[in-house]
Amino acid sequence: MRLNRDQIAARIPHAGAMCLLDAVSDWGPDHLLCTARSHLDAANPLRSGGRLGVLCGIEYAAQAMAMHGGLRMAPPGEAGQRPKAGFLASVRGVCAHVARLDDGPSELLIEVHRLSGDDSRVMYEFAVRDADRVLIEGRATVVLDAGALLPGEGSP
């Protein structure tokens, strides 16, 4: 089961050029593997000073986490809605193995594994790779439906 960029954009809160992922190649209840080539695009919105630093890999992983959450809510073929915006609450154990994401010609492979979670918070382990190496890896905690946590938001 493969999902393309348009199917991804319909399931995550990132739109236009900020939707960085190109395809989902595999997913299950606790994992997702996707690919991206947007790191090679000179118009990538995360680019600064003509380069794409490796820490931008955290955003790629965060979008993969959002996609995983969207697929868990409504698998392909089921009616779903665009998820509400969450936020990255913390990253831990991040290890960057290179300085840049954009210095190799191959596509990025972004893999996330759901370690634990509930309806309000989820912890993932992530890795962003190119064809030959791990570029950045770590763990992240995501707060889901961030608006519901704000006073006066999402409450009756």
CNS distance restraints for C-alpha pairs under 8 A (distance, minus, plus):
assign (resid   1 and name CA) (resid  25 and name CA) 6.61 0.50 0.50
assign (resid   1 and name CA) (resid  26 and name CA) 6.57 0.50 0.50
assign (resid   2 and name CA) (resid  23 and name CA) 6.81 0.50 0.50
assign (resid   2 and name CA) (resid  24 and name CA) 5.46 0.50 0.50
assign (resid   2 and name CA) (resid  25 and name CA) 4.82 0.50 0.50
assign (resid   2 and name CA) (resid  26 and name CA) 6.78 0.50 0.50
assign (resid   3 and name CA) (resid   7 and name CA) 5.92 0.50 0.50
assign (resid   3 and name CA) (resid   8 and name CA) 6.80 0.50 0.50
assign (resid   3 and name CA) (resid  23 and name CA) 5.40 0.50 0.50
assign (resid   3 and name CA) (resid  24 and name CA) 4.97 0.50 0.50
assign (resid   3 and name CA) (resid  25 and name CA) 6.84 0.50 0.50
assign (resid   4 and name CA) (resid   8 and name CA) 6.27 0.50 0.50
assign (resid   4 and name CA) (resid  22 and name CA) 5.98 0.50 0.50
assign (resid   4 and name CA) (resid  23 and name CA) 4.52 0.50 0.50
assign (resid   4 and name CA) (resid  24 and name CA) 6.64 0.50 0.50
assign (resid   5 and name CA) (resid   9 and name CA) 6.06 0.50 0.50
assign (resid   5 and name CA) (resid  21 and name CA) 6.43 0.50 0.50
assign (resid   5 and name CA) (resid  22 and name CA) 4.54 0.50 0.50
assign (resid   5 and name CA) (resid  23 and name CA) 5.58 0.50 0.50
assign (resid   6 and name CA) (resid  10 and name CA) 6.29 0.50 0.50
assign (resid   7 and name CA) (resid  11 and name CA) 6.70 0.50 0.50
assign (resid   8 and name CA) (resid  12 and name CA) 6.43 0.50 0.50
assign (resid   8 and name CA) (resid  21 and name CA) 7.36 0.50 0.50
assign (resid   8 and name CA) (resid  22 and name CA) 7.67 0.50 0.50
assign (resid   8 and name CA) (resid  23 and name CA) 7.28 0.50 0.50
assign (resid   8 and name CA) (resid  24 and name CA) 7.80 0.50 0.50
assign (resid   8 and name CA) (resid  67 and name CA) 6.72 0.50 0.50
assign (resid   9 and name CA) (resid  13 and name CA) 7.41 0.50 0.50
assign (resid   9 and name CA) (resid  14 and name CA) 6.66 0.50 0.50
assign (resid   9 and name CA) (resid  15 and name CA) 6.29 0.50 0.50
assign (resid   9 and name CA) (resid  19 and name CA) 6.29 0.50 0.50
assign (resid  10 and name CA) (resid  81 and name CA) 7.97 0.50 0.50
assign (resid  10 and name CA) (resid  82 and name CA) 6.20 0.50 0.50
assign (resid  11 and name CA) (resid  67 and name CA) 6.34 0.50 0.50
assign (resid  11 and name CA) (resid  70 and name CA) 5.62 0.50 0.50
assign (resid  11 and name CA) (resid  71 and name CA) 7.71 0.50 0.50
assign (resid  11 and name CA) (resid  80 and name CA) 7.93 0.50 0.50
assign (resid  11 and name CA) (resid  81 and name CA) 6.93 0.50 0.50
assign (resid  11 and name CA) (resid  82 and name CA) 4.87 0.50 0.50
assign (resid  11 and name CA) (resid  83 and name CA) 6.53 0.50 0.50
assign (resid  12 and name CA) (resid  63 and name CA) 7.31 0.50 0.50
assign (resid  12 and name CA) (resid  66 and name CA) 5.90 0.50 0.50
assign (resid  12 and name CA) (resid  67 and name CA) 5.81 0.50 0.50
assign (resid  12 and name CA) (resid  70 and name CA) 6.78 0.50 0.50
assign (resid  12 and name CA) (resid  82 and name CA) 5.97 0.50 0.50
assign (resid  12 and name CA) (resid  83 and name CA) 6.11 0.50 0.50
assign (resid  13 and name CA) (resid  82 and name CA) 6.59 0.50 0.50
assign (resid  13 and name CA) (resid  83 and name CA) 6.43 0.50 0.50
assign (resid  13 and name CA) (resid  84 and name CA) 6.85 0.50 0.50
assign (resid  13 and name CA) (resid  85 and name CA) 6.03 0.50 0.50
assign (resid  14 and name CA) (resid  18 and name CA) 5.60 0.50 0.50
assign (resid  14 and name CA) (resid  19 and name CA) 4.99 0.50 0.50
assign (resid  14 and name CA) (resid  63 and name CA) 7.79 0.50 0.50
assign (resid  15 and name CA) (resid  19 and name CA) 5.21 0.50 0.50
assign (resid  17 and name CA) (resid  44 and name CA) 6.83 0.50 0.50
assign (resid  17 and name CA) (resid  45 and name CA) 6.70 0.50 0.50
assign (resid  18 and name CA) (resid  44 and name CA) 7.81 0.50 0.50
assign (resid  18 and name CA) (resid  45 and name CA) 6.56 0.50 0.50
assign (resid  19 and name CA) (resid  63 and name CA) 7.77 0.50 0.50
assign (resid  20 and name CA) (resid  36 and name CA) 6.58 0.50 0.50
assign (resid  20 and name CA) (resid  37 and name CA) 7.99 0.50 0.50
assign (resid  20 and name CA) (resid  38 and name CA) 5.77 0.50 0.50
assign (resid  20 and name CA) (resid  39 and name CA) 7.94 0.50 0.50
assign (resid  20 and name CA) (resid  60 and name CA) 6.57 0.50 0.50
assign (resid  20 and name CA) (resid  63 and name CA) 7.58 0.50 0.50
assign (resid  21 and name CA) (resid  34 and name CA) 7.10 0.50 0.50
assign (resid  21 and name CA) (resid  35 and name CA) 6.15 0.50 0.50
assign (resid  21 and name CA) (resid  36 and name CA) 4.75 0.50 0.50
assign (resid  21 and name CA) (resid  37 and name CA) 7.56 0.50 0.50
assign (resid  21 and name CA) (resid  38 and name CA) 7.21 0.50 0.50
assign (resid  21 and name CA) (resid  60 and name CA) 7.20 0.50 0.50
assign (resid  21 and name CA) (resid  63 and name CA) 7.45 0.50 0.50
assign (resid  21 and name CA) (resid  64 and name CA) 7.61 0.50 0.50
assign (resid  22 and name CA) (resid  34 and name CA) 7.43 0.50 0.50
assign (resid  22 and name CA) (resid  35 and name CA) 5.72 0.50 0.50
assign (resid  22 and name CA) (resid  36 and name CA) 4.82 0.50 0.50
assign (resid  22 and name CA) (resid  37 and name CA) 6.88 0.50 0.50
assign (resid  22 and name CA) (resid  38 and name CA) 7.80 0.50 0.50
assign (resid  23 and name CA) (resid  34 and name CA) 5.45 0.50 0.50
assign (resid  23 and name CA) (resid  35 and name CA) 5.33 0.50 0.50
assign (resid  23 and name CA) (resid  36 and name CA) 6.88 0.50 0.50
assign (resid  24 and name CA) (resid  32 and name CA) 7.38 0.50 0.50
assign (resid  24 and name CA) (resid  33 and name CA) 5.99 0.50 0.50
assign (resid  24 and name CA) (resid  34 and name CA) 4.14 0.50 0.50
assign (resid  24 and name CA) (resid  35 and name CA) 6.48 0.50 0.50
assign (resid  25 and name CA) (resid  32 and name CA) 7.96 0.50 0.50
assign (resid  25 and name CA) (resid  33 and name CA) 5.80 0.50 0.50
assign (resid  25 and name CA) (resid  34 and name CA) 5.45 0.50 0.50
assign (resid  25 and name CA) (resid  35 and name CA) 7.42 0.50 0.50
assign (resid  26 and name CA) (resid  32 and name CA) 5.78 0.50 0.50
assign (resid  26 and name CA) (resid  33 and name CA) 5.17 0.50 0.50
assign (resid  26 and name CA) (resid  34 and name CA) 7.03 0.50 0.50
assign (resid  27 and name CA) (resid  31 and name CA) 5.45 0.50 0.50
assign (resid  27 and name CA) (resid  32 and name CA) 4.11 0.50 0.50
assign (resid  27 and name CA) (resid  33 and name CA) 6.14 0.50 0.50
assign (resid  27 and name CA) (resid  68 and name CA) 7.48 0.50 0.50
assign (resid  28 and name CA) (resid  32 and name CA) 6.42 0.50 0.50
assign (resid  29 and name CA) (resid  72 and name CA) 6.61 0.50 0.50
assign (resid  30 and name CA) (resid 113 and name CA) 5.61 0.50 0.50
assign (resid  30 and name CA) (resid 114 and name CA) 4.84 0.50 0.50
assign (resid  30 and name CA) (resid 115 and name CA) 7.43 0.50 0.50
assign (resid  31 and name CA) (resid  68 and name CA) 7.30 0.50 0.50
assign (resid  31 and name CA) (resid 111 and name CA) 7.33 0.50 0.50
assign (resid  31 and name CA) (resid 112 and name CA) 5.57 0.50 0.50
assign (resid  31 and name CA) (resid 113 and name CA) 4.40 0.50 0.50
assign (resid  31 and name CA) (resid 114 and name CA) 6.04 0.50 0.50
assign (resid  32 and name CA) (resid  64 and name CA) 7.11 0.50 0.50
assign (resid  32 and name CA) (resid  65 and name CA) 7.86 0.50 0.50
assign (resid  32 and name CA) (resid  68 and name CA) 6.09 0.50 0.50
assign (resid  32 and name CA) (resid 111 and name CA) 5.76 0.50 0.50
assign (resid  32 and name CA) (resid 112 and name CA) 5.44 0.50 0.50
assign (resid  32 and name CA) (resid 113 and name CA) 6.75 0.50 0.50
assign (resid  33 and name CA) (resid  64 and name CA) 7.79 0.50 0.50
assign (resid  33 and name CA) (resid 109 and name CA) 6.99 0.50 0.50
assign (resid  33 and name CA) (resid 110 and name CA) 5.74 0.50 0.50
assign (resid  33 and name CA) (resid 111 and name CA) 4.52 0.50 0.50
assign (resid  33 and name CA) (resid 112 and name CA) 6.68 0.50 0.50
assign (resid  34 and name CA) (resid  64 and name CA) 7.05 0.50 0.50
assign (resid  34 and name CA) (resid 109 and name CA) 5.88 0.50 0.50
assign (resid  34 and name CA) (resid 110 and name CA) 5.25 0.50 0.50
assign (resid  34 and name CA) (resid 111 and name CA) 6.52 0.50 0.50
assign (resid  35 and name CA) (resid 107 and name CA) 6.50 0.50 0.50
assign (resid  35 and name CA) (resid 108 and name CA) 5.42 0.50 0.50
assign (resid  35 and name CA) (resid 109 and name CA) 4.72 0.50 0.50
assign (resid  35 and name CA) (resid 110 and name CA) 5.98 0.50 0.50
assign (resid  36 and name CA) (resid 107 and name CA) 5.64 0.50 0.50
assign (resid  36 and name CA) (resid 108 and name CA) 5.10 0.50 0.50
assign (resid  36 and name CA) (resid 109 and name CA) 6.78 0.50 0.50
assign (resid  36 and name CA) (resid 110 and name CA) 7.80 0.50 0.50
assign (resid  37 and name CA) (resid  41 and name CA) 7.42 0.50 0.50
assign (resid  37 and name CA) (resid 106 and name CA) 7.69 0.50 0.50
assign (resid  37 and name CA) (resid 107 and name CA) 4.95 0.50 0.50
assign (resid  37 and name CA) (resid 108 and name CA) 6.35 0.50 0.50
assign (resid  38 and name CA) (resid  44 and name CA) 6.41 0.50 0.50
assign (resid  39 and name CA) (resid  44 and name CA) 6.64 0.50 0.50
assign (resid  39 and name CA) (resid  52 and name CA) 7.01 0.50 0.50
assign (resid  39 and name CA) (resid 101 and name CA) 6.49 0.50 0.50
assign (resid  39 and name CA) (resid 102 and name CA) 5.50 0.50 0.50
assign (resid  39 and name CA) (resid 108 and name CA) 7.83 0.50 0.50
assign (resid  40 and name CA) (resid  44 and name CA) 7.73 0.50 0.50
assign (resid  40 and name CA) (resid 102 and name CA) 5.58 0.50 0.50
assign (resid  40 and name CA) (resid 105 and name CA) 7.50 0.50 0.50
assign (resid  42 and name CA) (resid  47 and name CA) 7.54 0.50 0.50
assign (resid  42 and name CA) (resid  50 and name CA) 7.45 0.50 0.50
assign (resid  43 and name CA) (resid  47 and name CA) 7.41 0.50 0.50
assign (resid  46 and name CA) (resid  52 and name CA) 6.62 0.50 0.50
assign (resid  46 and name CA) (resid  56 and name CA) 6.90 0.50 0.50
assign (resid  47 and name CA) (resid  51 and name CA) 5.32 0.50 0.50
assign (resid  47 and name CA) (resid  52 and name CA) 4.70 0.50 0.50
assign (resid  47 and name CA) (resid  53 and name CA) 7.56 0.50 0.50
assign (resid  48 and name CA) (resid  52 and name CA) 6.39 0.50 0.50
assign (resid  48 and name CA) (resid  53 and name CA) 7.99 0.50 0.50
assign (resid  51 and name CA) (resid 100 and name CA) 7.29 0.50 0.50
assign (resid  51 and name CA) (resid 102 and name CA) 6.89 0.50 0.50
assign (resid  52 and name CA) (resid  56 and name CA) 6.83 0.50 0.50
assign (resid  52 and name CA) (resid 100 and name CA) 5.72 0.50 0.50
assign (resid  52 and name CA) (resid 101 and name CA) 5.71 0.50 0.50
assign (resid  52 and name CA) (resid 102 and name CA) 5.73 0.50 0.50
assign (resid  53 and name CA) (resid  57 and name CA) 7.93 0.50 0.50
assign (resid  53 and name CA) (resid  99 and name CA) 6.03 0.50 0.50
assign (resid  53 and name CA) (resid 100 and name CA) 4.34 0.50 0.50
assign (resid  53 and name CA) (resid 101 and name CA) 5.87 0.50 0.50
assign (resid  53 and name CA) (resid 102 and name CA) 7.70 0.50 0.50
assign (resid  54 and name CA) (resid  96 and name CA) 6.77 0.50 0.50
assign (resid  54 and name CA) (resid  98 and name CA) 6.58 0.50 0.50
assign (resid  54 and name CA) (resid  99 and name CA) 5.39 0.50 0.50
assign (resid  54 and name CA) (resid 100 and name CA) 4.44 0.50 0.50
assign (resid  54 and name CA) (resid 101 and name CA) 4.98 0.50 0.50
assign (resid  54 and name CA) (resid 135 and name CA) 7.11 0.50 0.50
assign (resid  54 and name CA) (resid 136 and name CA) 6.88 0.50 0.50
assign (resid  55 and name CA) (resid  59 and name CA) 7.86 0.50 0.50
assign (resid  55 and name CA) (resid  96 and name CA) 7.39 0.50 0.50
assign (resid  55 and name CA) (resid 136 and name CA) 7.57 0.50 0.50
assign (resid  56 and name CA) (resid  60 and name CA) 6.81 0.50 0.50
assign (resid  56 and name CA) (resid 101 and name CA) 7.68 0.50 0.50
assign (resid  57 and name CA) (resid  61 and name CA) 6.23 0.50 0.50
assign (resid  57 and name CA) (resid 101 and name CA) 7.18 0.50 0.50
assign (resid  57 and name CA) (resid 128 and name CA) 6.46 0.50 0.50
assign (resid  57 and name CA) (resid 136 and name CA) 6.61 0.50 0.50
assign (resid  58 and name CA) (resid  62 and name CA) 6.04 0.50 0.50
assign (resid  58 and name CA) (resid 136 and name CA) 7.89 0.50 0.50
assign (resid  59 and name CA) (resid  63 and name CA) 6.19 0.50 0.50
assign (resid  60 and name CA) (resid  64 and name CA) 6.39 0.50 0.50
assign (resid  60 and name CA) (resid 110 and name CA) 7.14 0.50 0.50
assign (resid  60 and name CA) (resid 128 and name CA) 7.90 0.50 0.50
assign (resid  61 and name CA) (resid  65 and name CA) 6.21 0.50 0.50
assign (resid  61 and name CA) (resid 110 and name CA) 6.23 0.50 0.50
assign (resid  61 and name CA) (resid 111 and name CA) 7.29 0.50 0.50
assign (resid  61 and name CA) (resid 112 and name CA) 6.90 0.50 0.50
assign (resid  61 and name CA) (resid 126 and name CA) 6.31 0.50 0.50
assign (resid  61 and name CA) (resid 127 and name CA) 7.34 0.50 0.50
assign (resid  61 and name CA) (resid 128 and name CA) 7.13 0.50 0.50
assign (resid  62 and name CA) (resid  66 and name CA) 6.23 0.50 0.50
assign (resid  62 and name CA) (resid  88 and name CA) 7.31 0.50 0.50
assign (resid  63 and name CA) (resid  67 and name CA) 6.11 0.50 0.50
assign (resid  64 and name CA) (resid  68 and name CA) 6.10 0.50 0.50
assign (resid  64 and name CA) (resid 110 and name CA) 7.04 0.50 0.50
assign (resid  64 and name CA) (resid 111 and name CA) 7.45 0.50 0.50
assign (resid  64 and name CA) (resid 112 and name CA) 6.79 0.50 0.50
assign (resid  65 and name CA) (resid  69 and name CA) 6.19 0.50 0.50
assign (resid  65 and name CA) (resid 112 and name CA) 6.51 0.50 0.50
assign (resid  65 and name CA) (resid 124 and name CA) 7.48 0.50 0.50
assign (resid  66 and name CA) (resid  70 and name CA) 6.18 0.50 0.50
assign (resid  67 and name CA) (resid  71 and name CA) 6.18 0.50 0.50
assign (resid  68 and name CA) (resid  72 and name CA) 6.16 0.50 0.50
assign (resid  69 and name CA) (resid  73 and name CA) 6.27 0.50 0.50
assign (resid  70 and name CA) (resid  74 and name CA) 6.31 0.50 0.50
assign (resid  70 and name CA) (resid  75 and name CA) 7.74 0.50 0.50
assign (resid  70 and name CA) (resid  82 and name CA) 7.47 0.50 0.50
assign (resid  70 and name CA) (resid  83 and name CA) 6.36 0.50 0.50
assign (resid  71 and name CA) (resid  75 and name CA) 4.68 0.50 0.50
assign (resid  71 and name CA) (resid  76 and name CA) 7.03 0.50 0.50
assign (resid  73 and name CA) (resid  80 and name CA) 7.27 0.50 0.50
assign (resid  74 and name CA) (resid  78 and name CA) 5.61 0.50 0.50
assign (resid  74 and name CA) (resid  79 and name CA) 6.49 0.50 0.50
assign (resid  74 and name CA) (resid  80 and name CA) 5.18 0.50 0.50
assign (resid  75 and name CA) (resid  80 and name CA) 7.99 0.50 0.50
assign (resid  83 and name CA) (resid 145 and name CA) 7.92 0.50 0.50
assign (resid  84 and name CA) (resid 144 and name CA) 7.70 0.50 0.50
assign (resid  84 and name CA) (resid 145 and name CA) 5.38 0.50 0.50
assign (resid  84 and name CA) (resid 146 and name CA) 7.77 0.50 0.50
assign (resid  85 and name CA) (resid 144 and name CA) 7.18 0.50 0.50
assign (resid  85 and name CA) (resid 145 and name CA) 5.73 0.50 0.50
assign (resid  85 and name CA) (resid 146 and name CA) 6.36 0.50 0.50
assign (resid  85 and name CA) (resid 147 and name CA) 7.56 0.50 0.50
assign (resid  86 and name CA) (resid 142 and name CA) 6.85 0.50 0.50
assign (resid  86 and name CA) (resid 143 and name CA) 5.48 0.50 0.50
assign (resid  86 and name CA) (resid 144 and name CA) 4.48 0.50 0.50
assign (resid  86 and name CA) (resid 145 and name CA) 4.88 0.50 0.50
assign (resid  86 and name CA) (resid 146 and name CA) 4.77 0.50 0.50
assign (resid  86 and name CA) (resid 147 and name CA) 7.74 0.50 0.50
assign (resid  87 and name CA) (resid 142 and name CA) 5.71 0.50 0.50
assign (resid  87 and name CA) (resid 143 and name CA) 5.39 0.50 0.50
assign (resid  87 and name CA) (resid 144 and name CA) 6.82 0.50 0.50
assign (resid  87 and name CA) (resid 146 and name CA) 6.45 0.50 0.50
assign (resid  88 and name CA) (resid 140 and name CA) 7.10 0.50 0.50
assign (resid  88 and name CA) (resid 141 and name CA) 6.12 0.50 0.50
assign (resid  88 and name CA) (resid 142 and name CA) 4.59 0.50 0.50
assign (resid  88 and name CA) (resid 143 and name CA) 6.38 0.50 0.50
assign (resid  89 and name CA) (resid 140 and name CA) 7.51 0.50 0.50
assign (resid  89 and name CA) (resid 141 and name CA) 5.49 0.50 0.50
assign (resid  89 and name CA) (resid 142 and name CA) 5.40 0.50 0.50
assign (resid  89 and name CA) (resid 143 and name CA) 6.14 0.50 0.50
assign (resid  90 and name CA) (resid 140 and name CA) 5.62 0.50 0.50
assign (resid  90 and name CA) (resid 141 and name CA) 5.27 0.50 0.50
assign (resid  90 and name CA) (resid 142 and name CA) 7.27 0.50 0.50
assign (resid  91 and name CA) (resid 138 and name CA) 7.07 0.50 0.50
assign (resid  91 and name CA) (resid 139 and name CA) 5.59 0.50 0.50
assign (resid  91 and name CA) (resid 140 and name CA) 4.29 0.50 0.50
assign (resid  91 and name CA) (resid 141 and name CA) 6.45 0.50 0.50
assign (resid  92 and name CA) (resid 138 and name CA) 6.05 0.50 0.50
assign (resid  92 and name CA) (resid 139 and name CA) 5.18 0.50 0.50
assign (resid  92 and name CA) (resid 140 and name CA) 6.23 0.50 0.50
assign (resid  93 and name CA) (resid 137 and name CA) 7.82 0.50 0.50
assign (resid  93 and name CA) (resid 138 and name CA) 4.97 0.50 0.50
assign (resid  93 and name CA) (resid 139 and name CA) 6.14 0.50 0.50
assign (resid  94 and name CA) (resid 136 and name CA) 7.04 0.50 0.50
assign (resid  94 and name CA) (resid 137 and name CA) 5.55 0.50 0.50
assign (resid  94 and name CA) (resid 138 and name CA) 4.08 0.50 0.50
assign (resid  94 and name CA) (resid 139 and name CA) 6.75 0.50 0.50
assign (resid  95 and name CA) (resid 136 and name CA) 5.64 0.50 0.50
assign (resid  95 and name CA) (resid 137 and name CA) 5.43 0.50 0.50
assign (resid  95 and name CA) (resid 138 and name CA) 6.22 0.50 0.50
assign (resid  96 and name CA) (resid 135 and name CA) 6.05 0.50 0.50
assign (resid  96 and name CA) (resid 136 and name CA) 4.35 0.50 0.50
assign (resid  96 and name CA) (resid 137 and name CA) 6.65 0.50 0.50
assign (resid  97 and name CA) (resid 134 and name CA) 6.82 0.50 0.50
assign (resid  97 and name CA) (resid 135 and name CA) 5.09 0.50 0.50
assign (resid  97 and name CA) (resid 136 and name CA) 5.84 0.50 0.50
assign (resid  98 and name CA) (resid 135 and name CA) 5.70 0.50 0.50
assign (resid  98 and name CA) (resid 136 and name CA) 7.49 0.50 0.50
assign (resid 101 and name CA) (resid 135 and name CA) 7.25 0.50 0.50
assign (resid 104 and name CA) (resid 130 and name CA) 7.61 0.50 0.50
assign (resid 106 and name CA) (resid 130 and name CA) 6.02 0.50 0.50
assign (resid 106 and name CA) (resid 131 and name CA) 6.05 0.50 0.50
assign (resid 107 and name CA) (resid 130 and name CA) 6.11 0.50 0.50
assign (resid 107 and name CA) (resid 131 and name CA) 7.28 0.50 0.50
assign (resid 108 and name CA) (resid 128 and name CA) 6.61 0.50 0.50
assign (resid 108 and name CA) (resid 129 and name CA) 5.64 0.50 0.50
assign (resid 108 and name CA) (resid 130 and name CA) 4.84 0.50 0.50
assign (resid 108 and name CA) (resid 131 and name CA) 7.54 0.50 0.50
assign (resid 109 and name CA) (resid 128 and name CA) 5.70 0.50 0.50
assign (resid 109 and name CA) (resid 129 and name CA) 5.06 0.50 0.50
assign (resid 109 and name CA) (resid 130 and name CA) 6.00 0.50 0.50
assign (resid 109 and name CA) (resid 131 and name CA) 7.93 0.50 0.50
assign (resid 110 and name CA) (resid 126 and name CA) 7.41 0.50 0.50
assign (resid 110 and name CA) (resid 127 and name CA) 5.97 0.50 0.50
assign (resid 110 and name CA) (resid 128 and name CA) 4.59 0.50 0.50
assign (resid 110 and name CA) (resid 129 and name CA) 6.47 0.50 0.50
assign (resid 111 and name CA) (resid 126 and name CA) 5.65 0.50 0.50
assign (resid 111 and name CA) (resid 127 and name CA) 5.40 0.50 0.50
assign (resid 111 and name CA) (resid 128 and name CA) 6.49 0.50 0.50
assign (resid 112 and name CA) (resid 124 and name CA) 6.29 0.50 0.50
assign (resid 112 and name CA) (resid 125 and name CA) 5.66 0.50 0.50
assign (resid 112 and name CA) (resid 126 and name CA) 4.41 0.50 0.50
assign (resid 112 and name CA) (resid 127 and name CA) 6.66 0.50 0.50
assign (resid 113 and name CA) (resid 124 and name CA) 5.36 0.50 0.50
assign (resid 113 and name CA) (resid 125 and name CA) 5.14 0.50 0.50
assign (resid 113 and name CA) (resid 126 and name CA) 6.38 0.50 0.50
assign (resid 114 and name CA) (resid 122 and name CA) 7.23 0.50 0.50
assign (resid 114 and name CA) (resid 123 and name CA) 6.05 0.50 0.50
assign (resid 114 and name CA) (resid 124 and name CA) 4.44 0.50 0.50
assign (resid 114 and name CA) (resid 125 and name CA) 6.54 0.50 0.50
assign (resid 115 and name CA) (resid 122 and name CA) 7.69 0.50 0.50
assign (resid 115 and name CA) (resid 123 and name CA) 5.51 0.50 0.50
assign (resid 115 and name CA) (resid 124 and name CA) 5.31 0.50 0.50
assign (resid 115 and name CA) (resid 125 and name CA) 6.77 0.50 0.50
assign (resid 116 and name CA) (resid 122 and name CA) 5.87 0.50 0.50
assign (resid 116 and name CA) (resid 123 and name CA) 5.36 0.50 0.50
assign (resid 116 and name CA) (resid 124 and name CA) 7.29 0.50 0.50
assign (resid 117 and name CA) (resid 121 and name CA) 5.46 0.50 0.50
assign (resid 117 and name CA) (resid 122 and name CA) 3.96 0.50 0.50
assign (resid 117 and name CA) (resid 123 and name CA) 5.98 0.50 0.50
assign (resid 118 and name CA) (resid 122 and name CA) 6.26 0.50 0.50
assign (resid 119 and name CA) (resid 144 and name CA) 7.16 0.50 0.50
assign (resid 120 and name CA) (resid 143 and name CA) 5.82 0.50 0.50
assign (resid 120 and name CA) (resid 144 and name CA) 5.01 0.50 0.50
assign (resid 120 and name CA) (resid 145 and name CA) 7.06 0.50 0.50
assign (resid 121 and name CA) (resid 141 and name CA) 6.87 0.50 0.50
assign (resid 121 and name CA) (resid 142 and name CA) 5.61 0.50 0.50
assign (resid 121 and name CA) (resid 143 and name CA) 4.54 0.50 0.50
assign (resid 121 and name CA) (resid 144 and name CA) 5.70 0.50 0.50
assign (resid 122 and name CA) (resid 141 and name CA) 5.64 0.50 0.50
assign (resid 122 and name CA) (resid 142 and name CA) 5.28 0.50 0.50
assign (resid 122 and name CA) (resid 143 and name CA) 6.65 0.50 0.50
assign (resid 122 and name CA) (resid 144 and name CA) 7.57 0.50 0.50
assign (resid 123 and name CA) (resid 139 and name CA) 7.09 0.50 0.50
assign (resid 123 and name CA) (resid 140 and name CA) 5.66 0.50 0.50
assign (resid 123 and name CA) (resid 141 and name CA) 4.37 0.50 0.50
assign (resid 123 and name CA) (resid 142 and name CA) 6.36 0.50 0.50
assign (resid 124 and name CA) (resid 139 and name CA) 5.53 0.50 0.50
assign (resid 124 and name CA) (resid 140 and name CA) 5.29 0.50 0.50
assign (resid 124 and name CA) (resid 141 and name CA) 6.38 0.50 0.50
assign (resid 125 and name CA) (resid 137 and name CA) 7.65 0.50 0.50
assign (resid 125 and name CA) (resid 138 and name CA) 5.80 0.50 0.50
assign (resid 125 and name CA) (resid 139 and name CA) 4.25 0.50 0.50
assign (resid 125 and name CA) (resid 140 and name CA) 6.40 0.50 0.50
assign (resid 126 and name CA) (resid 137 and name CA) 5.46 0.50 0.50
assign (resid 126 and name CA) (resid 138 and name CA) 5.50 0.50 0.50
assign (resid 126 and name CA) (resid 139 and name CA) 5.94 0.50 0.50
assign (resid 126 and name CA) (resid 140 and name CA) 7.63 0.50 0.50
assign (resid 127 and name CA) (resid 134 and name CA) 6.81 0.50 0.50
assign (resid 127 and name CA) (resid 135 and name CA) 7.53 0.50 0.50
assign (resid 127 and name CA) (resid 136 and name CA) 5.84 0.50 0.50
assign (resid 127 and name CA) (resid 137 and name CA) 4.18 0.50 0.50
assign (resid 127 and name CA) (resid 138 and name CA) 6.67 0.50 0.50
assign (resid 128 and name CA) (resid 134 and name CA) 6.03 0.50 0.50
assign (resid 128 and name CA) (resid 135 and name CA) 5.62 0.50 0.50
assign (resid 128 and name CA) (resid 136 and name CA) 5.40 0.50 0.50
assign (resid 128 and name CA) (resid 137 and name CA) 6.30 0.50 0.50
assign (resid 129 and name CA) (resid 133 and name CA) 5.59 0.50 0.50
assign (resid 129 and name CA) (resid 134 and name CA) 4.30 0.50 0.50
assign (resid 129 and name CA) (resid 135 and name CA) 5.19 0.50 0.50
assign (resid 129 and name CA) (resid 136 and name CA) 7.19 0.50 0.50
assign (resid 130 and name CA) (resid 134 and name CA) 6.66 0.50 0.50
assign (resid 130 and name CA) (resid 135 and name CA) 7.03 0.50 0.50
assign (resid 145 and name CA) (resid 149 and name CA) 7.43 0.50 0.50
assign (resid 146 and name CA) (resid 150 and name CA) 7.08 0.50 0.50
assign (resid 147 and name CA) (resid 153 and name CA) 5.64 0.50 0.50
assign (resid 147 and name CA) (resid 154 and name CA) 6.45 0.50 0.50
assign (resid 148 and name CA) (resid 153 and name CA) 5.25 0.50 0.50
assign (resid 148 and name CA) (resid 154 and name CA) 4.48 0.50 0.50
assign (resid 148 and name CA) (resid 155 and name CA) 6.85 0.50 0.50
assign (resid 149 and name CA) (resid 153 and name CA) 6.99 0.50 0.50
assign (resid 149 and name CA) (resid 154 and name CA) 7.66 0.50 0.50
assign (resid 150 and name CA) (resid 154 and name CA) 7.82 0.50 0.50
assign (resid 151 and name CA) (resid 155 and name CA) 7.87 0.50 0.50
